[in-house]
Amino acid sequence: MCRSIKTLRPPVLPEEATEEEIRAAALQFVRKVSGFRAPAAHNQEVFDRAVDEIAETTARLLDGLEIRGAVRTPTP
């Protein structure tokens, strides 16, 4: 696993992860899996789409997790 992807849930992160943090983790994941730091122009669209989809899925995951003992603040 990519060690530069940090845990984005409490209690590791004291507050809810920001969109920026979620997107950065998704980007790191796609870079690791694809083996590309920056894709060639002909792969840019599929690379960006993967980052978007993983970021959305990650946000849903974090929103749905029940962390016992943590105070949960609802998202607006």
GILIN-V36270 format. One record per helix or strand of 2 or more residues. SS is the DSSP state (h for helix, s for strand). FROM is the first residue (numbers start at 0). TO is the last residue. Records with the same first field share a line. If there is no record, write none. Layout:
BEGIN
SS = FROM-TO, FROM-TO
END
This chain:
BEGIN
h = 18-33, 40-63
END
